[in-house]
Amino acid sequence: MSLLVVGLSHRSAPVSVLERASLSADAQLKLLQDTVAAEPAAEAAVLATCNRIELYADVDKFHAGVAELSTLLAQHSGVGLDELTPYLYVHYEDRAVHHLFSVACGLDSMVVGEGQVLGQIKDSLARAQDLHTAGRLLNDLFQQSLRVGKRAHSETGIDRAGQSLVTFGLEQLAAGEDVSAWARGKKALVIGAGSMSSLAAATLARAGVAEVVVANRTFDRAERLARILTEDEGTDVPARAVPMESVPAELTRADIAVSCTGATGLVLTAEAIAAAVEGRTAAPATGTPDGFGEEGPSAVRALPTSLGSEENCPLDLPAAQRSGFSVLGEAAVAGMDAATLEQHAAWVDNATVDRRTAVRRTPETDAELITALAATAATAGRIPERRRPEPAAALVRPEPALFLLDLAMPRDVDAAAHRLAGVRLVDIESLAEASAGAPMAADVDQVRRIVGDEVAAFGAALRAAHITPTVVALRAMAADVVVGEIARLEGRLPGLDDKHRAEITQTVKRVVDKLLHAPTVRVKQLAAEPGGAGYADALRTLFDLDPETVASVSRADESTEKNRGPE
């Protein structure tokens, strides 16, 4: 076995790098084709999910394989090799098997124990089989990983330790509230109709939302998902399909929006989300200096999406400080109106006030400020002291009116939406942060033991299988010897009748079988142990077996394995 995996995941790379390195469906197919066309690789499979990109291959040279697979990942992801390399991990032979089995059990997932990855592994194998890039090794490996994952979920309580990424994301949106209680009665918009979006739609329907609207670029797929939800006997939630062009309008009606598409660009921009919030509340996107629109605290407005620079400060700090006066003393600001000071305090506090309504300085206000400072210095005999102003009252952020869950990689929703008032956004990056400190269930240790046992068994079976073609070739050679000797006997004894000829033939075959039985059984046992790969070479040398005969047996086995579908 020369199994090699090169990849990156949420454990090795920041989400921003994962997002840039994500592979479209077409890029994955091209990567597979280029990998098997490369010299070190004989088989290849790609496992690409929202939080990992991994390339598996059967290689004949380790160092050349690592270099080639890393280069191919960089080329097809569009991220430079120098930039990508620090985030790549490499697993070889038994460590590679251990890694995939751990992934299949949910041990390496962002949400420990989630079971969605099994479907993604199955899709990965099917893709490789369709392109005929999966041979005996990868067929056996991925098939066994599916069995190991199912065993872990059936024999342990790993399901209690983890959940689907959808459920975890909804829990983050609910901010500690029971998801069913939080979602009940809300209107949901699901953008996309793939496996993740389908799971999100079904989860929301079971949670008791008032309606599920499905939008997808291929309208037929959206209709099919909506029909499945409507016909589901476990829920009575109405569902309908809409084209992608209707998303802006539907967003003004939705309370929850989940997006997971394969788009390479943003599906929802910050401007579109702000417009949707305004559309649902009839509130302007900008507000008055008190932090709310004319409608008062109940209105939802959009906060600025960037912090700006110092020249936008209402008090123009650099100019004031160059004049030699402090703008922080009480007397120094005696002539300033309260609205200007409040704008400055809020500007300092991470720009949570819309600067577009800020009071701008004029020559007249400059003159008033200088006069006030000079008068204070003359009266007190000193320049006013420097100290921090009294903290301005914190602006109350409105309760979210729109909840967004972005499960796509690369992201579907503009990250600037995090800074929009009335919006709560949970995306892959915030999910990674939230899951970093999640407690591990006691069942995880049991799953790890299962993985260890399965890795050892898989390695032994693979090493034993490696010697099988040699054993088959040995027995074929022995059968040819029997046939040749019986032919010689018939030439010497032409009067031999059929009964005696058959008896002699069976006797010779039994002798040969008995002589070969113990050595072939023993050599399979020895070959299954670590370091047993050399026994096949020894057997070929001792019995002078034709290498081409052994190779033809291997090719026959591999042709059968290559077309075998996933379980």
Secondary structure, 3 states (H helix, E strand, C coil): CCEEEEEEECCCCCHHHHHHHCCCHHHHHHHHHHHHHCCCEEEEEEEEECCEEEEEEEECCHHHHHHHHHHHHHHHHCCCHHHHHHHCEEEECHHHHHHHHHHHCCCCCCCCCCCHHHHHHHHHHHHHHHCCCCCHHHHHHHHHHHHHHHHHHHHCCHHHHCCCHHHHHHHHHHCCCCHHHHHCCCEEEEECCCHHHHHHHHHHHHHCCCEEEEEECCHHHHHHHHHHHHHCCCCCCCEEEEEHHHHHHHHHHCCEEEECCCCCCCCECHHHHHHHHHHHHCCCCCCCCCCCCCCCCCCCCCCCCCCCCHHHCCCCHHHHHHCCCCCCCCHHHCCCCHHHHHHHHHHHCCCCCCHHHCCCCCHHHHHHHHHHHHHHHHHHCCCCCCCCCCCCCCCCCCCCCEEEEECCCCCCECHHHHHCCCEEEECHHHHHHHHHCCCCCCHHHHHHHHHHHHHHHHHHHHHHHHHHHHHHHHHHHHHHHHHHHHHHHHHHCCCCCHHHHHHHHHHHHHHHHHHHHHHHHHHHHHHHCCCCCHHHHHHHHHCCCCHHHHHHHHHHHHHHHHCCCCC
